[in-house]
Amino acid sequence: MPKMKTNSSAKKRFKLTGSGKVKRSKAFHNHILTKKKKTRKKRLAQGALVHETNEFTIKRLLVRA
């Protein structure tokens, strides 16, 4: 049986932390930044954790078997 491949779109969007949680980046920080406040842009630049209800699904996409 061939090896399972990691989902390419998932590996570009998510990273695993040391404790096994899934990190993601926040949306709305790509373009049209001139109309957004500085504080909002600073908050959007920080990473966030994926909600625990979606963690299992994303971890399955990131599996390297």
PDBQT receptor file of N, H, CA, C and O in Angstrom, charges set to zero:
ATOM      1  N   MET A   1       0.849  -1.185   0.000  1.00  0.00    +0.000 N 
ATOM      2  CA  MET A   1       0.000   0.000   0.000  1.00  0.00    +0.000 C 
ATOM      3  C   MET A   1       0.890   1.242   0.000  1.00  0.00    +0.000 C 
ATOM      4  O   MET A   1       1.848   1.308   0.770  1.00  0.00    +0.000 OA
ATOM      5  N   PRO A   2       0.591   2.230  -0.851  1.00  0.00    +0.000 N 
ATOM      6  CA  PRO A   2       1.442   3.428  -0.895  1.00  0.00    +0.000 C 
ATOM      7  C   PRO A   2       1.263   4.296   0.341  1.00  0.00    +0.000 C 
ATOM      8  O   PRO A   2       0.284   4.176   1.078  1.00  0.00    +0.000 OA
ATOM      9  N   LYS A   3       2.234   5.167   0.541  1.00  0.00    +0.000 N 
ATOM     10  H   LYS A   3       3.029   5.264  -0.058  1.00  0.00    +0.000 HD
ATOM     11  CA  LYS A   3       2.164   6.093   1.676  1.00  0.00    +0.000 C 
ATOM     12  C   LYS A   3       1.010   7.066   1.485  1.00  0.00    +0.000 C 
ATOM     13  O   LYS A   3       0.657   7.413   0.358  1.00  0.00    +0.000 OA
ATOM     14  N   MET A   4       0.420   7.506   2.608  1.00  0.00    +0.000 N 
ATOM     15  H   MET A   4       0.707   7.224   3.523  1.00  0.00    +0.000 HD
ATOM     16  CA  MET A   4      -0.609   8.534   2.540  1.00  0.00    +0.000 C 
ATOM     17  C   MET A   4       0.062   9.886   2.355  1.00  0.00    +0.000 C 
ATOM     18  O   MET A   4       1.075  10.178   2.991  1.00  0.00    +0.000 OA
ATOM     19  N   LYS A   5      -0.495  10.691   1.501  1.00  0.00    +0.000 N 
ATOM     20  H   LYS A   5      -1.317  10.454   0.984  1.00  0.00    +0.000 HD
ATOM     21  CA  LYS A   5       0.089  12.015   1.271  1.00  0.00    +0.000 C 
ATOM     22  C   LYS A   5      -0.568  13.042   2.174  1.00  0.00    +0.000 C 
ATOM     23  O   LYS A   5      -1.760  12.958   2.470  1.00  0.00    +0.000 OA
ATOM     24  N   THR A   6       0.234  14.023   2.614  1.00  0.00    +0.000 N 
ATOM     25  H   THR A   6       1.202  14.091   2.374  1.00  0.00    +0.000 HD
ATOM     26  CA  THR A   6      -0.276  15.150   3.370  1.00  0.00    +0.000 C 
ATOM     27  C   THR A   6      -1.077  16.043   2.427  1.00  0.00    +0.000 C 
ATOM     28  O   THR A   6      -0.665  16.273   1.291  1.00  0.00    +0.000 OA
ATOM     29  N   ASN A   7      -2.202  16.538   2.887  1.00  0.00    +0.000 N 
ATOM     30  H   ASN A   7      -2.537  16.351   3.810  1.00  0.00    +0.000 HD
ATOM     31  CA  ASN A   7      -3.011  17.444   2.086  1.00  0.00    +0.000 C 
ATOM     32  C   ASN A   7      -2.243  18.752   1.878  1.00  0.00    +0.000 C 
ATOM     33  O   ASN A   7      -1.881  19.421   2.846  1.00  0.00    +0.000 OA
ATOM     34  N   SER A   8      -1.997  19.112   0.626  1.00  0.00    +0.000 N 
ATOM     35  H   SER A   8      -2.291  18.568  -0.160  1.00  0.00    +0.000 HD
ATOM     36  CA  SER A   8      -1.134  20.258   0.305  1.00  0.00    +0.000 C 
ATOM     37  C   SER A   8      -1.721  21.583   0.779  1.00  0.00    +0.000 C 
ATOM     38  O   SER A   8      -0.987  22.448   1.256  1.00  0.00    +0.000 OA
ATOM     39  N   SER A   9      -3.033  21.750   0.653  1.00  0.00    +0.000 N 
ATOM     40  H   SER A   9      -3.629  21.047   0.265  1.00  0.00    +0.000 HD
ATOM     41  CA  SER A   9      -3.627  23.016   1.076  1.00  0.00    +0.000 C 
ATOM     42  C   SER A   9      -3.575  23.146   2.591  1.00  0.00    +0.000 C 
ATOM     43  O   SER A   9      -3.412  24.250   3.112  1.00  0.00    +0.000 OA
ATOM     44  N   ALA A  10      -3.712  22.033   3.305  1.00  0.00    +0.000 N 
ATOM     45  H   ALA A  10      -3.845  21.136   2.882  1.00  0.00    +0.000 HD
ATOM     46  CA  ALA A  10      -3.681  22.079   4.769  1.00  0.00    +0.000 C 
ATOM     47  C   ALA A  10      -2.286  22.379   5.284  1.00  0.00    +0.000 C 
ATOM     48  O   ALA A  10      -2.134  23.118   6.256  1.00  0.00    +0.000 OA
ATOM     49  N   LYS A  11      -1.260  21.817   4.648  1.00  0.00    +0.000 N 
ATOM     50  H   LYS A  11      -1.383  21.216   3.858  1.00  0.00    +0.000 HD
ATOM     51  CA  LYS A  11       0.098  22.051   5.148  1.00  0.00    +0.000 C 
ATOM     52  C   LYS A  11       0.544  23.492   4.930  1.00  0.00    +0.000 C 
ATOM     53  O   LYS A  11       1.440  23.975   5.622  1.00  0.00    +0.000 OA
ATOM     54  N   LYS A  12      -0.081  24.188   3.963  1.00  0.00    +0.000 N 
ATOM     55  H   LYS A  12      -0.809  23.796   3.400  1.00  0.00    +0.000 HD
ATOM     56  CA  LYS A  12       0.240  25.598   3.747  1.00  0.00    +0.000 C 
ATOM     57  C   LYS A  12      -0.474  26.504   4.748  1.00  0.00    +0.000 C 
ATOM     58  O   LYS A  12      -0.008  27.610   5.019  1.00  0.00    +0.000 OA
ATOM     59  N   ARG A  13      -1.600  26.049   5.298  1.00  0.00    +0.000 N 
ATOM     60  H   ARG A  13      -1.979  25.150   5.078  1.00  0.00    +0.000 HD
ATOM     61  CA  ARG A  13      -2.428  26.895   6.147  1.00  0.00    +0.000 C 
ATOM     62  C   ARG A  13      -2.269  26.651   7.635  1.00  0.00    +0.000 C 
ATOM     63  O   ARG A  13      -2.529  27.551   8.434  1.00  0.00    +0.000 OA
ATOM     64  N   PHE A  14      -1.844  25.447   8.032  1.00  0.00    +0.000 N 
ATOM     65  H   PHE A  14      -1.633  24.716   7.383  1.00  0.00    +0.000 HD
ATOM     66  CA  PHE A  14      -1.816  25.086   9.446  1.00  0.00    +0.000 C 
ATOM     67  C   PHE A  14      -0.451  24.572   9.863  1.00  0.00    +0.000 C 
ATOM     68  O   PHE A  14       0.285  24.001   9.058  1.00  0.00    +0.000 OA
ATOM     69  N   LYS A  15      -0.114  24.785  11.154  1.00  0.00    +0.000 N 
ATOM     70  H   LYS A  15      -0.711  25.249  11.808  1.00  0.00    +0.000 HD
ATOM     71  CA  LYS A  15       1.116  24.251  11.752  1.00  0.00    +0.000 C 
ATOM     72  C   LYS A  15       0.730  23.618  13.079  1.00  0.00    +0.000 C 
ATOM     73  O   LYS A  15      -0.205  24.069  13.740  1.00  0.00    +0.000 OA
ATOM     74  N   LEU A  16       1.447  22.578  13.465  1.00  0.00    +0.000 N 
ATOM     75  H   LEU A  16       2.206  22.211  12.928  1.00  0.00    +0.000 HD
ATOM     76  CA  LEU A  16       1.217  21.944  14.760  1.00  0.00    +0.000 C 
ATOM     77  C   LEU A  16       2.140  22.569  15.797  1.00  0.00    +0.000 C 
ATOM     78  O   LEU A  16       3.313  22.814  15.518  1.00  0.00    +0.000 OA
ATOM     79  N   THR A  17       1.615  22.828  16.992  1.00  0.00    +0.000 N 
ATOM     80  H   THR A  17       0.662  22.629  17.219  1.00  0.00    +0.000 HD
ATOM     81  CA  THR A  17       2.436  23.349  18.075  1.00  0.00    +0.000 C 
ATOM     82  C   THR A  17       3.106  22.178  18.790  1.00  0.00    +0.000 C 
ATOM     83  O   THR A  17       2.828  21.016  18.498  1.00  0.00    +0.000 OA
ATOM     84  N   GLY A  18       3.978  22.497  19.717  1.00  0.00    +0.000 N 
ATOM     85  H   GLY A  18       4.204  23.442  19.955  1.00  0.00    +0.000 HD
ATOM     86  CA  GLY A  18       4.684  21.463  20.464  1.00  0.00    +0.000 C 
ATOM     87  C   GLY A  18       3.754  20.612  21.292  1.00  0.00    +0.000 C 
ATOM     88  O   GLY A  18       4.005  19.422  21.481  1.00  0.00    +0.000 OA
ATOM     89  N   SER A  19       2.678  21.203  21.792  1.00  0.00    +0.000 N 
ATOM     90  H   SER A  19       2.474  22.170  21.638  1.00  0.00    +0.000 HD
ATOM     91  CA  SER A  19       1.738  20.461  22.631  1.00  0.00    +0.000 C 
ATOM     92  C   SER A  19       0.677  19.734  21.803  1.00  0.00    +0.000 C 
ATOM     93  O   SER A  19      -0.200  19.080  22.366  1.00  0.00    +0.000 OA
ATOM     94  N   GLY A  20       0.747  19.842  20.462  1.00  0.00    +0.000 N 
ATOM     95  H   GLY A  20       1.460  20.374  20.005  1.00  0.00    +0.000 HD
ATOM     96  CA  GLY A  20      -0.177  19.109  19.612  1.00  0.00    +0.000 C 
ATOM     97  C   GLY A  20      -1.400  19.879  19.163  1.00  0.00    +0.000 C 
ATOM     98  O   GLY A  20      -2.270  19.324  18.492  1.00  0.00    +0.000 OA
ATOM     99  N   LYS A  21      -1.480  21.158  19.524  1.00  0.00    +0.000 N 
ATOM    100  H   LYS A  21      -0.773  21.609  20.069  1.00  0.00    +0.000 HD
ATOM    101  CA  LYS A  21      -2.601  21.970  19.052  1.00  0.00    +0.000 C 
ATOM    102  C   LYS A  21      -2.302  22.447  17.633  1.00  0.00    +0.000 C 
ATOM    103  O   LYS A  21      -1.169  22.346  17.162  1.00  0.00    +0.000 OA
ATOM    104  N   VAL A  22      -3.329  22.968  16.957  1.00  0.00    +0.000 N 
ATOM    105  H   VAL A  22      -4.249  23.050  17.340  1.00  0.00    +0.000 HD
ATOM    106  CA  VAL A  22      -3.182  23.392  15.567  1.00  0.00    +0.000 C 
ATOM    107  C   VAL A  22      -3.248  24.906  15.500  1.00  0.00    +0.000 C 
ATOM    108  O   VAL A  22      -4.204  25.519  15.975  1.00  0.00    +0.000 OA
ATOM    109  N   LYS A  23      -2.209  25.512  14.899  1.00  0.00    +0.000 N 
ATOM    110  H   LYS A  23      -1.432  25.014  14.513  1.00  0.00    +0.000 HD
ATOM    111  CA  LYS A  23      -2.146  26.958  14.740  1.00  0.00    +0.000 C 
ATOM    112  C   LYS A  23      -2.662  27.344  13.367  1.00  0.00    +0.000 C 
ATOM    113  O   LYS A  23      -2.507  26.603  12.397  1.00  0.00    +0.000 OA
ATOM    114  N   ARG A  24      -3.282  28.526  13.301  1.00  0.00    +0.000 N 
ATOM    115  H   ARG A  24      -3.408  29.128  14.090  1.00  0.00    +0.000 HD
ATOM    116  CA  ARG A  24      -3.752  29.053  12.021  1.00  0.00    +0.000 C 
ATOM    117  C   ARG A  24      -3.470  30.542  11.990  1.00  0.00    +0.000 C 
ATOM    118  O   ARG A  24      -3.183  31.146  13.023  1.00  0.00    +0.000 OA
ATOM    119  N   SER A  25      -3.550  31.142  10.798  1.00  0.00    +0.000 N 
ATOM    120  H   SER A  25      -3.783  30.651   9.959  1.00  0.00    +0.000 HD
ATOM    121  CA  SER A  25      -3.434  32.592  10.709  1.00  0.00    +0.000 C 
ATOM    122  C   SER A  25      -4.829  33.170  10.543  1.00  0.00    +0.000 C 
ATOM    123  O   SER A  25      -5.738  32.486  10.074  1.00  0.00    +0.000 OA
ATOM    124  N   LYS A  26      -4.997  34.419  10.924  1.00  0.00    +0.000 N 
ATOM    125  H   LYS A  26      -4.258  34.975  11.305  1.00  0.00    +0.000 HD
ATOM    126  CA  LYS A  26      -6.308  35.057  10.851  1.00  0.00    +0.000 C 
ATOM    127  C   LYS A  26      -6.570  35.597   9.451  1.00  0.00    +0.000 C 
ATOM    128  O   LYS A  26      -5.639  35.902   8.705  1.00  0.00    +0.000 OA
ATOM    129  N   ALA A  27      -7.832  35.710   9.110  1.00  0.00    +0.000 N 
ATOM    130  H   ALA A  27      -8.589  35.462   9.715  1.00  0.00    +0.000 HD
ATOM    131  CA  ALA A  27      -8.239  36.190   7.795  1.00  0.00    +0.000 C 
ATOM    132  C   ALA A  27      -8.238  37.728   7.766  1.00  0.00    +0.000 C 
ATOM    133  O   ALA A  27      -8.067  38.375   8.799  1.00  0.00    +0.000 OA
ATOM    134  N   PHE A  28      -8.426  38.287   6.599  1.00  0.00    +0.000 N 
ATOM    135  H   PHE A  28      -8.566  37.762   5.760  1.00  0.00    +0.000 HD
ATOM    136  CA  PHE A  28      -8.575  39.737   6.364  1.00  0.00    +0.000 C 
ATOM    137  C   PHE A  28      -7.288  40.527   6.611  1.00  0.00    +0.000 C 
ATOM    138  O   PHE A  28      -7.354  41.703   6.969  1.00  0.00    +0.000 OA
ATOM    139  N   HIS A  29      -6.124  39.909   6.429  1.00  0.00    +0.000 N 
ATOM    140  H   HIS A  29      -6.070  38.953   6.138  1.00  0.00    +0.000 HD
ATOM    141  CA  HIS A  29      -4.870  40.646   6.602  1.00  0.00    +0.000 C 
ATOM    142  C   HIS A  29      -4.021  40.557   5.336  1.00  0.00    +0.000 C 
ATOM    143  O   HIS A  29      -2.791  40.572   5.402  1.00  0.00    +0.000 OA
ATOM    144  N   ASN A  30      -4.690  40.464   4.179  1.00  0.00    +0.000 N 
ATOM    145  H   ASN A  30      -5.688  40.452   4.126  1.00  0.00    +0.000 HD
ATOM    146  CA  ASN A  30      -3.957  40.312   2.927  1.00  0.00    +0.000 C 
ATOM    147  C   ASN A  30      -3.868  41.601   2.128  1.00  0.00    +0.000 C 
ATOM    148  O   ASN A  30      -2.776  42.013   1.736  1.00  0.00    +0.000 OA
ATOM    149  N   HIS A  31      -4.980  42.230   1.887  1.00  0.00    +0.000 N 
ATOM    150  H   HIS A  31      -5.867  41.896   2.205  1.00  0.00    +0.000 HD
ATOM    151  CA  HIS A  31      -4.979  43.428   1.045  1.00  0.00    +0.000 C 
ATOM    152  C   HIS A  31      -6.084  44.356   1.523  1.00  0.00    +0.000 C 
ATOM    153  O   HIS A  31      -6.862  44.020   2.416  1.00  0.00    +0.000 OA
ATOM    154  N   ILE A  32      -6.136  45.548   0.901  1.00  0.00    +0.000 N 
ATOM    155  H   ILE A  32      -5.504  45.822   0.175  1.00  0.00    +0.000 HD
ATOM    156  CA  ILE A  32      -7.030  46.638   1.322  1.00  0.00    +0.000 C 
ATOM    157  C   ILE A  32      -6.792  46.936   2.805  1.00  0.00    +0.000 C 
ATOM    158  O   ILE A  32      -7.728  46.950   3.606  1.00  0.00    +0.000 OA
ATOM    159  N   LEU A  33      -5.537  47.171   3.153  1.00  0.00    +0.000 N 
ATOM    160  H   LEU A  33      -4.777  47.159   2.503  1.00  0.00    +0.000 HD
ATOM    161  CA  LEU A  33      -5.181  47.415   4.542  1.00  0.00    +0.000 C 
ATOM    162  C   LEU A  33      -5.232  48.891   4.907  1.00  0.00    +0.000 C 
ATOM    163  O   LEU A  33      -5.138  49.242   6.084  1.00  0.00    +0.000 OA
ATOM    164  N   THR A  34      -5.382  49.763   3.906  1.00  0.00    +0.000 N 
ATOM    165  H   THR A  34      -5.458  49.478   2.951  1.00  0.00    +0.000 HD
ATOM    166  CA  THR A  34      -5.336  51.198   4.182  1.00  0.00    +0.000 C 
ATOM    167  C   THR A  34      -6.528  51.672   4.998  1.00  0.00    +0.000 C 
ATOM    168  O   THR A  34      -6.403  52.613   5.781  1.00  0.00    +0.000 OA
ATOM    169  N   LYS A  35      -7.673  51.039   4.829  1.00  0.00    +0.000 N 
ATOM    170  H   LYS A  35      -7.775  50.274   4.193  1.00  0.00    +0.000 HD
ATOM    171  CA  LYS A  35      -8.866  51.474   5.560  1.00  0.00    +0.000 C 
ATOM    172  C   LYS A  35      -8.986  50.831   6.942  1.00  0.00    +0.000 C 
ATOM    173  O   LYS A  35      -9.879  51.184   7.711  1.00  0.00    +0.000 OA
ATOM    174  N   LYS A  36      -8.094  49.890   7.262  1.00  0.00    +0.000 N 
ATOM    175  H   LYS A  36      -7.368  49.604   6.637  1.00  0.00    +0.000 HD
ATOM    176  CA  LYS A  36      -8.179  49.204   8.553  1.00  0.00    +0.000 C 
ATOM    177  C   LYS A  36      -7.305  49.894   9.582  1.00  0.00    +0.000 C 
ATOM    178  O   LYS A  36      -6.207  50.353   9.266  1.00  0.00    +0.000 OA
ATOM    179  N   LYS A  37      -7.787  49.969  10.811  1.00  0.00    +0.000 N 
ATOM    180  H   LYS A  37      -8.679  49.596  11.068  1.00  0.00    +0.000 HD
ATOM    181  CA  LYS A  37      -7.047  50.623  11.895  1.00  0.00    +0.000 C 
ATOM    182  C   LYS A  37      -5.782  49.840  12.234  1.00  0.00    +0.000 C 
ATOM    183  O   LYS A  37      -5.698  48.632  12.011  1.00  0.00    +0.000 OA
ATOM    184  N   LYS A  38      -4.806  50.557  12.778  1.00  0.00    +0.000 N 
ATOM    185  H   LYS A  38      -4.874  51.537  12.959  1.00  0.00    +0.000 HD
ATOM    186  CA  LYS A  38      -3.528  49.935  13.129  1.00  0.00    +0.000 C 
ATOM    187  C   LYS A  38      -3.710  48.824  14.162  1.00  0.00    +0.000 C 
ATOM    188  O   LYS A  38      -3.083  47.769  14.068  1.00  0.00    +0.000 OA
ATOM    189  N   THR A  39      -4.572  49.069  15.145  1.00  0.00    +0.000 N 
ATOM    190  H   THR A  39      -5.081  49.926  15.221  1.00  0.00    +0.000 HD
ATOM    191  CA  THR A  39      -4.780  48.058  16.188  1.00  0.00    +0.000 C 
ATOM    192  C   THR A  39      -5.425  46.797  15.612  1.00  0.00    +0.000 C 
ATOM    193  O   THR A  39      -5.097  45.682  16.015  1.00  0.00    +0.000 OA
ATOM    194  N   ARG A  40      -6.336  46.987  14.675  1.00  0.00    +0.000 N 
ATOM    195  H   ARG A  40      -6.602  47.893  14.348  1.00  0.00    +0.000 HD
ATOM    196  CA  ARG A  40      -6.983  45.834  14.037  1.00  0.00    +0.000 C 
ATOM    197  C   ARG A  40      -5.973  45.022  13.237  1.00  0.00    +0.000 C 
ATOM    198  O   ARG A  40      -5.991  43.792  13.268  1.00  0.00    +0.000 OA
ATOM    199  N   LYS A  41      -5.087  45.719  12.515  1.00  0.00    +0.000 N 
ATOM    200  H   LYS A  41      -5.072  46.718  12.490  1.00  0.00    +0.000 HD
ATOM    201  CA  LYS A  41      -4.072  45.025  11.717  1.00  0.00    +0.000 C 
ATOM    202  C   LYS A  41      -3.093  44.269  12.606  1.00  0.00    +0.000 C 
ATOM    203  O   LYS A  41      -2.638  43.181  12.254  1.00  0.00    +0.000 OA
ATOM    204  N   LYS A  42      -2.766  44.858  13.777  1.00  0.00    +0.000 N 
ATOM    205  H   LYS A  42      -3.135  45.742  14.063  1.00  0.00    +0.000 HD
ATOM    206  CA  LYS A  42      -1.873  44.172  14.712  1.00  0.00    +0.000 C 
ATOM    207  C   LYS A  42      -2.513  42.901  15.245  1.00  0.00    +0.000 C 
ATOM    208  O   LYS A  42      -1.845  41.875  15.375  1.00  0.00    +0.000 OA
ATOM    209  N   ARG A  43      -3.797  42.960  15.551  1.00  0.00    +0.000 N 
ATOM    210  H   ARG A  43      -4.340  43.793  15.444  1.00  0.00    +0.000 HD
ATOM    211  CA  ARG A  43      -4.506  41.765  16.025  1.00  0.00    +0.000 C 
ATOM    212  C   ARG A  43      -4.589  40.697  14.939  1.00  0.00    +0.000 C 
ATOM    213  O   ARG A  43      -4.455  39.507  15.224  1.00  0.00    +0.000 OA
ATOM    214  N   LEU A  44      -4.808  41.118  13.697  1.00  0.00    +0.000 N 
ATOM    215  H   LEU A  44      -4.917  42.085  13.466  1.00  0.00    +0.000 HD
ATOM    216  CA  LEU A  44      -4.929  40.160  12.600  1.00  0.00    +0.000 C 
ATOM    217  C   LEU A  44      -3.593  39.507  12.255  1.00  0.00    +0.000 C 
ATOM    218  O   LEU A  44      -3.560  38.401  11.714  1.00  0.00    +0.000 OA
ATOM    219  N   ALA A  45      -2.493  40.191  12.569  1.00  0.00    +0.000 N 
ATOM    220  H   ALA A  45      -2.520  41.089  13.008  1.00  0.00    +0.000 HD
ATOM    221  CA  ALA A  45      -1.169  39.645  12.251  1.00  0.00    +0.000 C 
ATOM    222  C   ALA A  45      -0.791  38.507  13.197  1.00  0.00    +0.000 C 
ATOM    223  O   ALA A  45       0.030  37.658  12.849  1.00  0.00    +0.000 OA
ATOM    224  N   GLN A  46      -1.383  38.484  14.382  1.00  0.00    +0.000 N 
ATOM    225  H   GLN A  46      -2.050  39.173  14.664  1.00  0.00    +0.000 HD
ATOM    226  CA  GLN A  46      -1.074  37.420  15.342  1.00  0.00    +0.000 C 
ATOM    227  C   GLN A  46      -1.771  36.137  14.931  1.00  0.00    +0.000 C 
ATOM    228  O   GLN A  46      -2.837  36.157  14.315  1.00  0.00    +0.000 OA
ATOM    229  N   GLY A  47      -1.156  35.037  15.280  1.00  0.00    +0.000 N 
ATOM    230  H   GLY A  47      -0.290  35.021  15.780  1.00  0.00    +0.000 HD
ATOM    231  CA  GLY A  47      -1.751  33.745  14.980  1.00  0.00    +0.000 C 
ATOM    232  C   GLY A  47      -2.878  33.421  15.937  1.00  0.00    +0.000 C 
ATOM    233  O   GLY A  47      -3.086  34.128  16.923  1.00  0.00    +0.000 OA
ATOM    234  N   ALA A  48      -3.604  32.356  15.649  1.00  0.00    +0.000 N 
ATOM    235  H   ALA A  48      -3.435  31.782  14.848  1.00  0.00    +0.000 HD
ATOM    236  CA  ALA A  48      -4.679  31.897  16.522  1.00  0.00    +0.000 C 
ATOM    237  C   ALA A  48      -4.677  30.376  16.506  1.00  0.00    +0.000 C 
ATOM    238  O   ALA A  48      -4.050  29.757  15.646  1.00  0.00    +0.000 OA
ATOM    239  N   LEU A  49      -5.374  29.787  17.450  1.00  0.00    +0.000 N 
ATOM    240  H   LEU A  49      -5.883  30.291  18.148  1.00  0.00    +0.000 HD
ATOM    241  CA  LEU A  49      -5.493  28.336  17.499  1.00  0.00    +0.000 C 
ATOM    242  C   LEU A  49      -6.807  27.918  16.861  1.00  0.00    +0.000 C 
ATOM    243  O   LEU A  49      -7.812  28.625  16.939  1.00  0.00    +0.000 OA
ATOM    244  N   VAL A  50      -6.776  26.762  16.232  1.00  0.00    +0.000 N 
ATOM    245  H   VAL A  50      -5.960  26.188  16.168  1.00  0.00    +0.000 HD
ATOM    246  CA  VAL A  50      -7.980  26.200  15.641  1.00  0.00    +0.000 C 
ATOM    247  C   VAL A  50      -8.880  25.707  16.772  1.00  0.00    +0.000 C 
ATOM    248  O   VAL A  50      -8.389  25.184  17.773  1.00  0.00    +0.000 OA
ATOM    249  N   HIS A  51     -10.187  25.871  16.619  1.00  0.00    +0.000 N 
ATOM    250  H   HIS A  51     -10.586  26.296  15.806  1.00  0.00    +0.000 HD
ATOM    251  CA  HIS A  51     -11.118  25.419  17.644  1.00  0.00    +0.000 C 
ATOM    252  C   HIS A  51     -11.054  23.899  17.775  1.00  0.00    +0.000 C 
ATOM    253  O   HIS A  51     -10.830  23.185  16.798  1.00  0.00    +0.000 OA
ATOM    254  N   GLU A  52     -11.254  23.425  18.996  1.00  0.00    +0.000 N 
ATOM    255  H   GLU A  52     -11.435  24.005  19.790  1.00  0.00    +0.000 HD
ATOM    256  CA  GLU A  52     -11.065  21.991  19.252  1.00  0.00    +0.000 C 
ATOM    257  C   GLU A  52     -12.030  21.100  18.483  1.00  0.00    +0.000 C 
ATOM    258  O   GLU A  52     -11.743  19.920  18.279  1.00  0.00    +0.000 OA
ATOM    259  N   THR A  53     -13.167  21.640  18.051  1.00  0.00    +0.000 N 
ATOM    260  H   THR A  53     -13.399  22.598  18.217  1.00  0.00    +0.000 HD
ATOM    261  CA  THR A  53     -14.099  20.824  17.274  1.00  0.00    +0.000 C 
ATOM    262  C   THR A  53     -13.577  20.531  15.869  1.00  0.00    +0.000 C 
ATOM    263  O   THR A  53     -13.976  19.540  15.259  1.00  0.00    +0.000 OA
ATOM    264  N   ASN A  54     -12.697  21.376  15.354  1.00  0.00    +0.000 N 
ATOM    265  H   ASN A  54     -12.373  22.182  15.850  1.00  0.00    +0.000 HD
ATOM    266  CA  ASN A  54     -12.133  21.180  14.015  1.00  0.00    +0.000 C 
ATOM    267  C   ASN A  54     -10.744  20.555  14.046  1.00  0.00    +0.000 C 
ATOM    268  O   ASN A  54     -10.206  20.183  13.003  1.00  0.00    +0.000 OA
ATOM    269  N   GLU A  55     -10.161  20.439  15.235  1.00  0.00    +0.000 N 
ATOM    270  H   GLU A  55     -10.598  20.742  16.082  1.00  0.00    +0.000 HD
ATOM    271  CA  GLU A  55      -8.776  19.976  15.353  1.00  0.00    +0.000 C 
ATOM    272  C   GLU A  55      -8.576  18.577  14.777  1.00  0.00    +0.000 C 
ATOM    273  O   GLU A  55      -7.602  18.344  14.061  1.00  0.00    +0.000 OA
ATOM    274  N   PHE A  56      -9.467  17.656  15.070  1.00  0.00    +0.000 N 
ATOM    275  H   PHE A  56     -10.258  17.845  15.652  1.00  0.00    +0.000 HD
ATOM    276  CA  PHE A  56      -9.319  16.272  14.616  1.00  0.00    +0.000 C 
ATOM    277  C   PHE A  56      -9.290  16.193  13.092  1.00  0.00    +0.000 C 
ATOM    278  O   PHE A  56      -8.474  15.471  12.519  1.00  0.00    +0.000 OA
ATOM    279  N   THR A  57     -10.179  16.934  12.441  1.00  0.00    +0.000 N 
ATOM    280  H   THR A  57     -10.842  17.520  12.906  1.00  0.00    +0.000 HD
ATOM    281  CA  THR A  57     -10.256  16.929  10.975  1.00  0.00    +0.000 C 
ATOM    282  C   THR A  57      -8.971  17.442  10.344  1.00  0.00    +0.000 C 
ATOM    283  O   THR A  57      -8.472  16.859   9.382  1.00  0.00    +0.000 OA
ATOM    284  N   ILE A  58      -8.434  18.531  10.885  1.00  0.00    +0.000 N 
ATOM    285  H   ILE A  58      -8.840  19.004  11.666  1.00  0.00    +0.000 HD
ATOM    286  CA  ILE A  58      -7.229  19.128  10.324  1.00  0.00    +0.000 C 
ATOM    287  C   ILE A  58      -6.023  18.241  10.588  1.00  0.00    +0.000 C 
ATOM    288  O   ILE A  58      -5.157  18.103   9.725  1.00  0.00    +0.000 OA
ATOM    289  N   LYS A  59      -5.957  17.639  11.767  1.00  0.00    +0.000 N 
ATOM    290  H   LYS A  59      -6.661  17.751  12.469  1.00  0.00    +0.000 HD
ATOM    291  CA  LYS A  59      -4.847  16.727  12.063  1.00  0.00    +0.000 C 
ATOM    292  C   LYS A  59      -4.847  15.544  11.114  1.00  0.00    +0.000 C 
ATOM    293  O   LYS A  59      -3.786  15.051  10.733  1.00  0.00    +0.000 OA
ATOM    294  N   ARG A  60      -6.053  15.078  10.723  1.00  0.00    +0.000 N 
ATOM    295  H   ARG A  60      -6.915  15.478  11.032  1.00  0.00    +0.000 HD
ATOM    296  CA  ARG A  60      -6.130  13.973   9.779  1.00  0.00    +0.000 C 
ATOM    297  C   ARG A  60      -5.599  14.378   8.405  1.00  0.00    +0.000 C 
ATOM    298  O   ARG A  60      -5.006  13.556   7.706  1.00  0.00    +0.000 OA
ATOM    299  N   LEU A  61      -5.805  15.640   8.010  1.00  0.00    +0.000 N 
ATOM    300  H   LEU A  61      -6.287  16.308   8.577  1.00  0.00    +0.000 HD
ATOM    301  CA  LEU A  61      -5.270  16.118   6.738  1.00  0.00    +0.000 C 
ATOM    302  C   LEU A  61      -3.759  16.253   6.784  1.00  0.00    +0.000 C 
ATOM    303  O   LEU A  61      -3.093  16.121   5.757  1.00  0.00    +0.000 OA
ATOM    304  N   LEU A  62      -3.209  16.516   7.971  1.00  0.00    +0.000 N 
ATOM    305  H   LEU A  62      -3.750  16.623   8.805  1.00  0.00    +0.000 HD
ATOM    306  CA  LEU A  62      -1.772  16.729   8.120  1.00  0.00    +0.000 C 
ATOM    307  C   LEU A  62      -0.999  15.439   8.402  1.00  0.00    +0.000 C 
ATOM    308  O   LEU A  62       0.224  15.471   8.540  1.00  0.00    +0.000 OA
ATOM    309  N   VAL A  63      -1.696  14.313   8.488  1.00  0.00    +0.000 N 
ATOM    310  H   VAL A  63      -2.689  14.287   8.375  1.00  0.00    +0.000 HD
ATOM    311  CA  VAL A  63      -1.035  13.047   8.832  1.00  0.00    +0.000 C 
ATOM    312  C   VAL A  63      -0.015  12.667   7.766  1.00  0.00    +0.000 C 
ATOM    313  O   VAL A  63      -0.282  12.732   6.566  1.00  0.00    +0.000 OA
ATOM    314  N   ARG A  64       1.146  12.274   8.236  1.00  0.00    +0.000 N 
ATOM    315  H   ARG A  64       1.363  12.221   9.210  1.00  0.00    +0.000 HD
ATOM    316  CA  ARG A  64       2.165  11.755   7.333  1.00  0.00    +0.000 C 
ATOM    317  C   ARG A  64       2.395  10.299   7.704  1.00  0.00    +0.000 C 
ATOM    318  O   ARG A  64       3.127  10.010   8.650  1.00  0.00    +0.000 OA
ATOM    319  N   ALA A  65       1.780   9.384   6.975  1.00  0.00    +0.000 N 
ATOM    320  H   ALA A  65       1.185   9.619   6.207  1.00  0.00    +0.000 HD
ATOM    321  CA  ALA A  65       1.903   7.962   7.325  1.00  0.00    +0.000 C 
ATOM    322  C   ALA A  65       2.777   7.229   6.325  1.00  0.00    +0.000 C 
ATOM    323  O   ALA A  65       2.993   6.024   6.459  1.00  0.00    +0.000 OA
TER     324      ALA A  65
